[in-house]
Amino acid sequence: MPLEAQWWVDDPAEQDVLAAVALRKATMADSDRRRWRWRAMIVQADPNDPVVITRTREDVRVKK
C-alpha cells in the first residue's frame, strides 16, 4: 500500500492562508510550513499467527 498522510494547521492565520490558496488568491509559498501538523498512516500487516508460521516451516522443509 502507498504511504498516506494527513496534513493540517491549527493556527487560524495559517487556515486563512490555506483558504486563500483554495480560492487561488494565494500560493503555498505564502504558508509557513513549520506550523503545519501531520500524521503518517502506514499500513501494517496483521500479527503473525503461530499456526501459519508452523505450517509455513513444514512446507519449506518439504520443498527443501
C-alpha positions, 0 to 999 in steps of 0.5 A, a space after each residue: 500500500 502507498 504511504 498516506 498522510 494527513 496534513 493540517 494547521 491549527 493556527 487560524 492565520 495559517 487556515 486563512 492562508 490555506 483558504 486563500 490558496 483554495 480560492 487561488 488568491 494565494 500560493 503555498 509559498 505564502 504558508 509557513 510550513 513549520 506550523 503545519 501538523 501531520 500524521 503518517 498512516 502506514 499500513 501494517 500487516 496483521 500479527 503473525 499467527 503461530 499456526 501459519 508460521 508452523 505450517 509455513 516451516 513444514 512446507 519449506 522443509 518439504 520443498 527443501 
